[in-house]
Amino acid sequence: MSSTKNTPHPSNAAPGTMAPTAVHPSIGAPADLTKTQWLSIEREITAFHEGYVALVAGLHTVLKVISSGTTGRTIPVWGKHKDVAALYAEILHLYPDITARVDPDVIDAVLAVNKALEMVKNDLEQTLPTVESPERRTGQIAWMDARMVRSAAKALPKKDALLTSKIASAEALLRRGKMVTTTASTAAKAQVTAVKSQQRATRAAAKATKAEQRAARAAQAHAERHPQASDVVVQPAGTPPPATTEPGTGTEKKQKG
């Protein structure tokens, strides 16, 4: 950490004025990095970004030719498939009578393009960690210095309306950030809960449907095994037996229960 000159504390400054601040390198940064060096790094990164955007635009124009000829049919392909494709291209070079529908030179050319794209993909994957670490570190450096400014500014008498308004805006931004994050998290959890509830309801409905289908199949199977069972009328409990007519008399005779 770099040393600073002896300066009066902000609270000891004259009313309505701010105490002078010592000029020092960034607290979180190496002591030999100055403002000029930071700006030089920024210019290099910006130049890289602009060149990268131009290269990506050119690459997109080239690759659009490949995408335009893509059909809706896709198949899974792993590294071994590409190795096997190279071997079959070699076989077709040696035995061209196998098929006339495929040109082995085209297979070789397509595999060369695939290898070049894989090389670019690896370059991008290796570049990301190179950028991520300094991106996090510079954010930490800026916030470490800003915390000192924040502490000193909040210790000042609240007599400057503009300064008070600026401080309030900065503090509100911190609070809003937390609220937005919490709200987004709550909304995401609610959405997940709703999806799970819908899935449970769908599974329950499917289970009930299957149970009804099983009951219907069981009833149908029972009816097929006992075709006369459907003709039998079951009398409720306490119902008197039906009356019958004696042959040749025409009189009704009740059956004994």
C-alpha positions in Angstrom: 0.0 0.0 0.0 1.4 3.4 -0.9 1.9 6.1 1.7 0.1 9.4 1.6 1.0 12.9 2.7 -0.2 14.3 6.0 -3.4 16.0 5.1 -6.2 17.3 7.4 -9.1 14.9 8.0 -12.2 15.9 6.1 -14.0 16.5 9.3 -11.4 19.2 10.2 -11.8 21.1 7.0 -13.3 24.6 7.0 -17.1 24.7 6.8 -18.4 24.4 3.3 -15.0 23.3 1.9 -13.3 19.9 1.3 -10.0 18.9 2.7 -7.2 18.6 0.1 -6.6 15.0 -1.0 -3.1 13.5 -1.5 -2.4 12.2 -5.0 -1.4 8.5 -4.9 -1.5 5.5 -7.1 -4.5 3.1 -6.8 -4.5 1.4 -3.4 -5.3 -2.0 -4.9 -2.9 -1.7 -7.8 0.8 -2.1 -8.0 2.6 1.0 -6.9 4.3 1.6 -10.3 1.0 1.8 -12.2 0.0 5.4 -12.8 -3.0 7.0 -14.4 -1.1 7.3 -17.7 -0.2 3.6 -17.7 -3.8 2.7 -16.9 -5.0 4.7 -19.8 -2.4 3.2 -22.1 -3.7 -0.3 -21.1 -7.2 0.8 -21.8 -6.3 2.0 -25.3 -4.6 -1.3 -26.0 -7.7 -3.3 -24.9 -10.0 -1.0 -26.9 -7.9 -1.5 -30.0 -8.0 -5.2 -29.5 -11.8 -5.1 -29.1 -12.2 -3.1 -32.3 -10.0 -5.4 -34.2 -11.7 -8.4 -32.7 -15.2 -7.1 -33.7 -13.9 -6.6 -37.3 -12.4 -10.1 -37.4 -15.7 -11.6 -36.1 -17.7 -9.7 -38.7 -15.5 -11.1 -41.4 -15.6 -14.6 -40.0 -19.4 -14.4 -39.8 -19.6 -13.5 -43.5 -17.5 -16.5 -44.4 -19.4 -18.9 -42.1 -22.8 -17.7 -43.3 -22.1 -19.6 -46.5 -21.9 -22.8 -44.5 -25.0 -22.0 -42.4 -27.1 -21.2 -45.5 -26.6 -24.7 -46.9 -27.6 -26.4 -43.6 -30.7 -28.6 -43.7 -33.0 -29.3 -40.8 -31.6 -32.8 -40.3 -28.8 -33.1 -37.8 -26.9 -36.1 -36.4 -24.6 -36.3 -33.3 -20.9 -36.2 -34.2 -17.9 -36.8 -32.0 -14.2 -36.7 -32.6 -14.0 -40.3 -33.5 -16.5 -39.8 -36.3 -14.3 -37.2 -37.9 -11.3 -39.5 -37.7 -13.3 -42.3 -39.3 -14.5 -39.9 -42.0 -10.9 -39.1 -42.9 -10.1 -42.9 -43.2 -13.1 -43.5 -45.5 -12.1 -40.5 -47.6 -8.7 -42.2 -48.0 -10.4 -45.5 -48.9 -12.5 -43.7 -51.5 -9.3 -42.2 -52.9 -7.9 -45.7 -53.4 -11.1 -47.3 -54.6 -13.2 -44.6 -56.4 -15.5 -47.3 -57.8 -17.1 -47.8 -54.4 -19.5 -44.9 -55.0 -19.8 -41.9 -57.3 -22.1 -40.0 -55.1 -19.3 -38.7 -52.8 -16.1 -36.9 -53.7 -13.2 -37.7 -51.3 -11.6 -34.4 -52.0 -14.7 -32.7 -50.6 -14.5 -34.7 -47.4 -10.9 -33.7 -47.0 -11.7 -30.0 -47.6 -14.7 -30.1 -45.1 -12.5 -31.7 -42.5 -9.9 -29.0 -43.0 -12.5 -26.3 -42.4 -13.7 -28.2 -39.3 -10.1 -28.4 -37.9 -9.7 -24.6 -38.5 -12.9 -23.9 -36.6 -11.9 -26.1 -33.8 -8.6 -24.2 -33.6 -10.5 -20.9 -33.3 -12.8 -22.3 -30.7 -9.8 -23.4 -28.6 -8.3 -20.0 -29.0 -11.5 -18.3 -27.7 -11.8 -20.8 -24.8 -8.2 -20.1 -23.7 -8.6 -16.3 -24.1 -11.6 -16.1 -21.8 -9.7 -17.0 -18.5 -7.0 -14.6 -19.6 -9.5 -11.7 -19.7 -11.7 -12.8 -16.8 -9.1 -12.6 -14.0 -7.9 -9.0 -14.8 -11.6 -8.0 -15.3 -12.4 -9.1 -11.8 -9.2 -7.6 -10.4 -9.7 -4.1 -11.9 -13.3 -4.1 -10.5 -11.8 -4.8 -7.1 -9.2 -2.1 -7.4 -11.7 0.5 -8.4 -14.1 -0.4 -5.6 -11.3 -0.5 -3.0 -10.4 3.1 -3.9 -14.0 4.2 -4.1 -14.7 2.9 -0.6 -12.1 5.4 0.7 -13.9 8.2 -1.2 -17.2 7.0 0.1 -16.1 6.9 3.7 -14.5 10.4 3.5 -17.5 11.9 1.6 -20.1 10.6 4.1 -18.0 12.1 7.0 -18.4 15.6 5.6 -21.0 18.0 7.0 -24.2 17.8 4.9 -24.1 21.5 3.9 -23.4 21.1 0.1 -26.7 20.2 -1.5 -25.1 18.9 -4.7 -22.7 16.7 -2.8 -25.4 15.4 -0.6 -27.6 14.6 -3.6 -24.7 12.8 -5.3 -24.0 10.7 -2.2 -27.7 9.9 -1.8 -27.8 8.7 -5.5 -24.8 6.5 -5.0 -26.1 4.9 -1.9 -29.6 4.4 -3.4 -27.9 2.7 -6.4 -26.4 0.2 -4.0 -29.7 -0.5 -2.3 -31.6 -0.7 -5.6 -29.1 -3.2 -6.9 -29.7 -5.5 -3.9 -33.5 -5.1 -4.3 -33.4 -5.8 -8.0 -31.3 -8.9 -7.4 -33.7 -10.1 -4.6 -36.8 -9.4 -6.8 -35.3 -11.3 -9.7 -34.3 -14.2 -7.5 -37.8 -14.3 -6.0 -39.4 -14.2 -9.4 -37.2 -17.0 -10.6 -38.0 -19.1 -7.6 -41.7 -18.5 -8.1 -41.5 -19.5 -11.7 -39.7 -22.7 -10.8 -42.3 -23.5 -8.2 -45.1 -22.9 -10.7 -43.5 -25.2 -13.2 -43.1 -27.9 -10.6 -46.7 -27.5 -9.5 -47.8 -27.9 -13.1 -45.7 -31.0 -13.5 -47.1 -32.5 -10.3 -50.7 -31.8 -11.6 -49.9 -33.3 -15.0 -48.5 -36.5 -13.3 -51.5 -36.8 -11.0 -53.9 -36.4 -14.0 -52.0 -39.0 -16.0 -52.0 -41.4 -12.9 -55.8 -40.9 -12.6 -56.3 -41.6 -16.3 -54.3 -44.8 -16.1 -56.3 -45.9 -13.1 -59.6 -45.4 -14.9 -58.2 -47.3 -17.9 -57.2 -50.2 -15.7 -60.6 -50.3 -14.1 -62.3 -50.2 -17.4 -60.1 -53.1 -18.8 -60.8 -55.1 -15.6 -64.6 -54.6 -15.9 -64.5 -55.6 -19.6 -62.4 -58.7 -18.9 -64.8 -59.7 -16.1 -67.8 -59.2 -18.4 -66.1 -61.4 -21.0 -65.4 -64.2 -18.6 -69.0 -64.0 -17.1 -71.4 -63.1 -19.9 -74.5 -64.0 -17.8 -73.4 -61.9 -14.8 -74.7 -58.8 -16.4 -78.3 -60.2 -16.6 -78.5 -60.9 -12.8 -80.4 -58.2 -11.0 -79.3 -57.7 -7.4 -82.2 -56.8 -5.2 -81.5 -54.2 -2.5 -81.6 -55.4 1.1 -85.1 -55.5 2.6 -86.9 -55.8 -0.8 -89.7 -58.4 -0.9 -89.3 -61.2 -3.4 -91.2 -60.8 -6.7 -94.6 -62.5 -7.1 -95.0 -65.5 -9.4 -98.0 -67.0 -11.1 -98.9 -70.7 -10.6 -99.3 -72.5 -13.9 -103.0 -73.1 -14.8 -104.4 -71.0 -12.0 -103.7 -67.4 -13.0 -103.2 -66.6 -9.3 -100.1 -65.0 -8.0 -98.1 -66.7 -5.3 -95.4 -65.0 -3.3 -92.1 -66.7 -3.1 -90.7 -67.4 0.3 -87.9 -65.2 1.3 
